Amino acid sequence: RPNNQSLVALRKACSANDPQGARLALLHWGAWQLGMGPGEGLDGIAGRCGGEIAGAIRELDRSLFAGPDSDWQGDKLFSAVRDYKGTKERPEQDHCLYPTG
């Protein structure tokens, strides 16, 4: 079950069409839900999730680069994350494949 705090923060940011807030909340969600490390960022989440989340992240990324004139709408991103069927339970051996430090 997804982390409620990160989903609540993402819902609020997406409802407010706040791309900066959505980025931060999505990074927290990725860390909890996918076991993402601090350096993996939005591209890492898009790569692991694919599908609708990846497309919504590309839109978010474009809006972040567009700056304050962006007309980003967060409903697509929140719906994709809310409906994500992946699981938090990832095999522990996955972590052994990546160098640490």
Phi, psi and omega per residue, in radians:
R1 nan 2.251 -3.077
P2 -1.062 2.636 3.103
N3 -1.062 2.069 -3.083
N4 -1.077 -0.690 -3.122
Q5 -1.077 -0.786 -3.117
S6 -1.205 -0.627 3.101
L7 -1.209 -0.676 3.108
V8 -1.114 -0.785 3.126
A9 -1.096 -0.704 3.129
L10 -1.169 -0.737 3.111
R11 -1.048 -0.779 -3.137
K12 -1.096 -0.805 -3.129
A13 -1.136 -0.733 -3.138
C14 -1.193 -0.687 3.109
S15 -1.109 -0.591 3.130
A16 -1.508 0.003 -3.080
N17 0.916 0.801 -3.117
D18 -1.812 1.695 -3.061
P19 -1.129 -0.620 3.129
Q20 -1.152 -0.784 3.104
G21 -1.124 -0.680 3.120
A22 -1.129 -0.697 3.117
R23 -1.040 -0.861 -3.128
L24 -1.096 -0.794 -3.135
A25 -1.122 -0.673 3.137
L26 -1.163 -0.661 3.086
L27 -1.116 -0.697 3.081
H28 -1.134 -0.750 3.107
W29 -1.063 -0.769 3.139
G30 -1.082 -0.677 3.116
A31 -1.118 -0.741 -3.099
W32 -1.368 -0.868 -3.023
Q33 -1.308 -0.649 -3.003
L34 -1.963 -0.086 -3.095
G35 1.219 0.534 -3.097
M36 -1.229 2.517 3.062
G37 -1.521 2.916 -3.068
P38 -1.061 -0.509 -3.093
G39 -1.552 -0.035 -3.022
E40 -1.407 -0.549 3.010
G41 1.097 -2.927 -3.094
L42 -1.133 -0.633 3.122
D43 -1.084 -0.657 3.111
G44 -1.124 -0.728 3.109
I45 -1.126 -0.794 3.135
A46 -1.048 -0.726 -3.130
G47 -1.149 -0.674 -3.130
R48 -1.328 -0.624 -3.055
C49 -1.564 -0.681 -3.102
G50 1.098 -2.835 3.038
G51 0.889 -2.397 -3.061
E52 -1.110 -0.632 -3.138
I53 -1.118 -0.755 -3.137
A54 -1.063 -0.759 3.114
G55 -1.113 -0.730 3.137
A56 -1.179 -0.614 3.105
I57 -1.186 -0.668 3.083
R58 -1.054 -0.718 3.098
E59 -1.125 -0.737 3.105
L60 -1.077 -0.794 3.140
D61 -1.021 -0.783 3.118
R62 -1.057 -0.707 -3.116
S63 -1.206 -0.596 3.113
L64 -1.131 -0.647 3.113
F65 -1.342 -0.433 -3.136
A66 -1.265 -0.417 3.115
G67 1.459 -2.731 -3.006
P68 -1.156 -0.274 -3.141
D69 -1.467 0.016 -3.113
S70 -1.128 2.494 3.074
D71 -1.947 0.647 -3.099
W72 -1.033 2.406 3.078
Q73 -2.030 2.189 -2.997
G74 -1.505 -0.094 -3.037
D75 -1.082 -0.663 -3.119
K76 -1.142 -0.756 3.135
L77 -1.118 -0.825 -3.113
F78 -1.097 -0.754 3.126
S79 -1.049 -0.738 -3.125
A80 -1.132 -0.757 -3.135
V81 -1.212 -0.775 -3.138
R82 -1.018 -0.669 -3.080
D83 -1.578 0.037 -3.104
Y84 -1.050 2.263 -3.051
K85 -1.711 0.020 3.112
G86 -1.121 2.979 -3.077
T87 -2.156 2.624 3.085
K88 -1.243 -0.544 -3.084
E89 -1.276 1.739 3.104
R90 -1.886 2.494 3.127
P91 -1.006 2.377 -3.102
E92 -1.085 -0.529 -3.103
Q93 -1.126 -0.357 3.070
D94 -0.968 -0.688 -3.088
H95 -1.212 -0.418 -3.137
C96 -1.313 -0.280 -3.091
L97 -1.383 -0.266 -3.052
Y98 -1.925 2.403 3.107
P99 -1.140 2.560 3.088
T100 -2.000 2.106 3.080
G101 1.423 nan nan
